[in-house]
């Protein structure tokens, strides 16, 4: 009787590498998804207030398919990063963790930048005037 592959690996003292099962870095993935979703929302607010998209590829996606296209574009990027982190992490856990952290930092950059842009617009009063409609019955002095 031959031992199964699970027993063979257990006898050798090496853990088996599965593609199915729990993800390796769920807390970092949560931050990546959260920041990416926040990036899409802040981009929408900035575009609503008259701003422009600075990423040329994302700008082209918005021109062609609108905000649903931008959401799908961002989803594909996040899925790619998550898959890359899982693949690299199953080969070398520290490198996979580093890759996930780098992904989170890259996703945080546009969120921080957009937040500063919106804060600057709010302090200038530009965002306030665009968000609150003027009273049509008010007589100008």
Secondary structure, DSSP 8 states (H G I E B T S, - for coil): ----HHHHHHHHT-----SSSS-S-HHHHHHHHHHHHHHHHHHHHHHHTT-----HHHHHHHHHHHHHHHHHHHHHHHHHHHHHHHHHHHH-HHHHHHHHHHHHHHHHHHHHHHHHHHHHHHHHTHHHHHHS---TT----
